[in-house]
Amino acid sequence: MMVDRMPQLRLGRPLWLDRGSERDAIAFPSAAGAIATDVVIVGGGITGAAIAWRFADAGIRVVLLEAERIGHGSTAASTALLMQEPDEDFSATARRYGAAYATRIWRLGAAATRDLVRTLRKLEIDCDLSRSDSVYFTLTAARARHLHAEYGRRRSAGIRGRWIDADRARHAFGFDAAGAIRTDGNAQVDPYKACLGFMRTAVENGGVVFERSPVERIDPVRHGVIVRTRHATVRAERVVIATGYATPYFKPLHARFRMVNTYVVCTRPLTARERRQLGLGRVMLWDTDRPYHYARWTPDHRLLLGGGDRPLVSGAARPAALRHGALKVAGYFADLFPMLADVANDYMWDGLFAMTPDGLPYIGPHRRYPWHLFALGYGGNGMTLGFLASRLLLEAHLGRAAPDLDLFSFTR
């Protein structure tokens, strides 16, 4: 079967590609000729990079194929909040799968966040890593009651966090919230630098990386696969699909994903006086709206404002949708922080990502596709869960017992 070409993963030029990172980029070659390896990874974003590093670090021969440029797709469009919280509330996951399942998911998210931060530091990857509390807030009294109940369920499950009531919210965050859950242990990075850092380390450990090498065909053969590009054939024991979502090539899986555009606005740098006037500390914000909105600081004192997700807009309508979406996101935060109405925005972009019905990724094998492993469908929490996928997939490849893999299986 032929692999259909993927849609454009972002529109607009993100901040990350204009901060000097491009000067540090590695020019990887295109794949050519006959190549033999243990594992071939399809997808050169942050998830593929983490998987390549993890497998190469374990002594496994790895070849990674990226259709365009390394880290230039959804990774470059990310706001890179390293969150231990999944997209869905604890209460929603517990209603669907039970409290024990939800508790394990949340603990895995917390552990993956800690592990990712430790790994970035251990590998000395320069990616503007900083720890930051997250603040999950609501603006209405009715939703505050539901959010407080969510807080109680998390506490009962041993999930840490602090409740911030309406009286303390303005002092804590600089705007009037009806209630919020503040969680420590989260972080933020420059996603493009992090991706390049993992890719460099994978290469140092023996991994081979090719860009501008779109996969045209994947053929299962006895005890493995042959992955074909226009100019190369890569024979491997296994292929890992880390493209973010199931492309139309995987038609039985394609319907499991809902493709969504998200919008990001980046302000000019704010002065120290403006930051004091704004009143927002060094926290990451996200709200209870669905679709939700989120915000974070950059190291050079810009505010990244995102959200306003909507079903996939493609073709000629996408630039107008980006302008409209960016205006709505900027307007939402100007309502919270009126001074932002007078602050110019230097960047705006959109990103394409995949949502699953329960807000959790699919990680692991699928019975229709022998010799395949998948890491797909991360929603808004791609970096943390993608890093978790790198560990779970390595365990699966090595044949080790990995009961946590069942939590993310296609048959859950």
N, C-alpha and C positions, 0 to 999 in steps of 0.2 A: 504494500500500500504506500501511496505517496503522502508526505507530510504537507498539509496545507500551510500556506504562509500566514504567520501570525499578524494580527492587527497592530497598528502603531500603539506602543505602550505608553507614550506620553506626548503631550503637545506643549510647546513653550520650552524655554531654556531654564532649568532650575538653578538656584543659587549655587549648588554644590559644584557645578561644572564651570563656574566663574570665579572660584576662590583660589585659583592656583593649582588645584588638583590635576587639571588637565596636563600641566607641565610635568607632573610626576607619573603620568600614565605610562604603562608599558605598551609598546607596539607589538602585539602578538601576531604571529603569522597566520595565514589561512591554511587549512588542512589540505594536504596533497599526498597522493600515493596510497600504498597499502600500509596500514598501521595495525599493530597488535597490542593489546593491553588487557588488563584484568577487568576494569570498569570504565565505561564511557558515560560521561555526564552531559546531558543536553540542557543548556541554560547557563548563562554567564552572569547572573545577578548575584546578590548577596547570598542567597540560599545555595546556589551552585558552587559559589566560591567557598562557603563554609564546608560543604560536603567534600569538595576537592581537597581542602586542607585536612579534614578529618581522616579521609581514606588514605591520602598520601602519608600522613603522619603515622598511620598504622602499618606502613610498608606495602601498601597495595598500589600496583601500577594504575595510574589514572590518566585518562584523556578527557578534556573538557572541550565541548563544541558550543560556540556562541554564534548566533546568526548575524549579529551586527557588531557593536563594540562592547567590550566588557564593562558592565556596570552602568550602561547608558539607557537602559529601559526603565522598568518600574522601580529599580533601586535608586536611580538618580531622581525619580519623582517623589521618593519617600520623604516624610518629615522625620523619620528615624527616631521615634519614641520607643525605647526598649521597655516594654510594658509587661509585667507579669500577669496582668488581667486580660483575659480573652475579650473578644468583641461582645459576647453575650454575658449578661449578668449571671452570677452564681445561681440565683433563684431560677432563672430560665433553664439553665443546664440541668439543675437538680430536678425540675419538673419533668424534663424530657427523659433523663437517664438515671435519676436517683442521686441522693446526697453523696454517697460514697464515690460515685463516678465524678461528680462535680468537684468534690474535694481533691481528688487525685489530679484532675486537670489543673486546678489552680496551684497545687503544690509543684507540679511539673513546670508550670509557667514561672513560678518564683525561682525554682532551682535553675532553670534555663537562663533566666536573666542574670543570676549571680555567676553562673558558669561562663556566660558570654562576656561579662565584664572582666572576670578573672583572666579569661583567655586573651582578650584584647590587650590587657596589661602584660601578661606573661610573654606574648609574642612581640611586645613593644610596637604595636600597630598605632601609628600616629593618625588618630581620627577624631580629635576633639572630644574624647570621651569625658563625660561628667555625670556624676550621680545627681538625681533630682527626684523629689517626691512628685507623685501624681495626685491631682485633685479631680475627683469625679463629682460633678455638681449638678444641681437643678435650680431653676429660677422660679418655680411655682410651688405653692404650699401643698397642693395635691400630690405632686410628684415627690416632694420631700418626704411625705409619709411613706410612700413606696420605697424611696431610697433608704430611709431609716430602717425599714423592715429588711431590705437587702443587707444593710450593715449588720443587723442582728443575726441574720443567717450566716454571714461570713464569720462573725465572731464565734458562733456556735460550732463552726467547722474548724476553728483554730486559725483562721486567716486574719492576719494582722491588718490594722487600719485604725484611724481615729475619726470620730464623728465631729464635724464642725457645724454648729447650728447657725441660724440666721444672724443672731446677735454678734457672733464672732467673725462672720464671713468677710465683711467689708474690711475690717482691720487686717485679716489674714491675707486677703487676695486682692483688695482694691475695688471690688464691685459687690453688689447686693445679690447674694445667693440665698435661696430658701433653705439650703442644707447641702452638705458635701461630705464625701469620704476621702480622707487624706491617707495615702499609702506611701510608705518609704520603701527603699530598695530598688527603685526604678532608675533609668539612666537615659542618656541621649548621646548620639554620635553624628558625625558626618558620614552618611551611608556610602557615598562613593569612595571616600578614603578607606572605610572599613572593608569594602568589597575588594579594592585593589590590594589592601594589606593581606587579606586571606589568600588572594590569588598569588601574590608574590611568595608567600610562605609555602603554598602548595607546590609551586615550581621549585623552590629551594629543597623541598623534600622529594623531588623527582617527578612531580606531576607535569603533564604536558598540556598546554592551553592553546587553543586556536580560536580566533575570532573571524568575523566575516565568513563564516562557514555554516550556512543554514543546512539543516538536515533535510534531505529529500526522501529518505526511505529508511525504514527499520525492518530488517528481515530476521525473524527467529530461525535459528539453525540448531543442529544438535549441540547441546551443552553450551548455548550462548546465543549471541546476536551478531548481525553485521549491520552497522550503521553507515549509511551512505550519504555523502555530500556530493556536490557537483564534481569535485576533483579528488575525492578520497574515499576509501573504504576502511572502516575501523571495525576490527573483529575483537569481541570482548566476551567475557563470561556473563556480563550483566550490563544493562543500561539503566541509568537513573534519570528520570524525567523531572527536571527542576525548572520548568518553564512558567510556574506561577499558576497556571490553569491548564485544563485539558484542551489542547488544540483540537480543531475539527478532525484531525487524523484519528484521534481516539474517540470516535463517535459514540460508543456506548457510555462513555464517561462525560461527554460534553454537556449533557443536559443536567448534570449535577451542579453546575456552576452558573451563577448569575454575574454577568460582567457589569462592572460599575465604574463610572468616572468619578474621581474625587478632585477637589480643587484646592489649590494652595496659593496664598498671597504672602509676600515677604516685604516687610516695611524697610524703609531706609534705617540706618543705625540711629537709635535714640540717644540723646544726650543724657548725662547723669541727672540733670534737672528734670528732664522729661520722664525718666524712669521713676524718680521719686514721686512726681505728680501722678503717674499711672498707678503706682502702688502695688504692682504685681511682683511678688518675690520670685526667686529662682525655682519655680515649680512648672510642671506640665499640666495643662488644663484639658479636660474633656467633659462633655455634658451628657445628660440623659436623653437628649433628643435622638430620634432615629429618622433620618441619618444624623449622626452626632457631629459636633464641632470640636476642634482641638487646637491648642496653641502651645508654643514653647519659645524660649529664647535661643538665640545663636550666640557663639562666643564674641561676636562683634556687636552685640546689643541690638540686633534686629529681632522683631517678633515674626515668627512663622505662624500663620493663621490658616487653618485648613478645615475641610469638611464639605457639607452641601452635596453629598454623594447623590448621583442619579444614574438610572440605567444607561447603558452604553449609548453614547452619541458618536457617530462615525461620519466619515466623508466630509462633504462641504459644510454640514451643519456644526461641526465640532468647534471651529474657531469662535463662532458666535456663542456657543454654549459655554466655552471657557470664559469669555468676557462676562457673560451673565452670571455664571457660577462664582467667579472671583468677586464680582460686585456684591453678591449676596453674602459671601463669607466675610468680606470686609465690613459690610453693613451690620452683620450680626455682632461682631466684636466692637464696632463703634458704638452700638447700643450699650454694651457692657462698660466700655471705657470711652466716654465721649471725646476725649482729647485725640483719639486715633482718627477721628474724622478729618483732622487737619494734618495728619502725618502722611507723607507721600509713600507710595508702594513702589519698590524698585523691581520686583519680580512677580510674575504670576505664571502658573503652569497647571496642567492637569495630569493625572496618572490613571492608568487603567489597572484594575485589580479584580480578583474573583472572590465572590462571596459564596459560601456553602449554606445549606438550609439551617444548620445549627451553629454557624459561626466558628466551626473548628476545621482545621485542615484535614486533608487525606494524606496519610503517610504510610507507605508500605507497598506490598504486592497487590496484584489484581489477577483473579483466576483467568481472565481472558488474555492476559499478556504474559506468557512465560518469559523468564529471565529479565523482567522489568521490575523496577522499584519506582515509586512515585513520591513526590513531595510537592503538593499542590494546594491551593485554596486557602491562603492565610488571612484574607480580609485586611483589616487595618493593623494587624500585629505581626507583620511578616518577618521582622528581623529576629525576634525572640523565638518564635515557633519554628522558623527556618533553621535556626541553630539547634534547637531540640531535634529537629528531623535529622540533622547530620549525625547525631549520636544514635538515634533509633535505627537509622538505615545501615549504619556500620554494623551494629549488633545483628541486624537481620541478614546482612551479607555474610557475616562470619558464622551464621547458624547458631548464635547464642540465644538462649531463652530471653525474650523481651516482652513480657506481658503488657507493658505500657503501650506497645505497638497496637494492641487490640483496641485501645481507646480511640485511635485515629483511623481505623481500618475502613475500607469501603463497605463493609458489611455491618457496621455498628448500628 
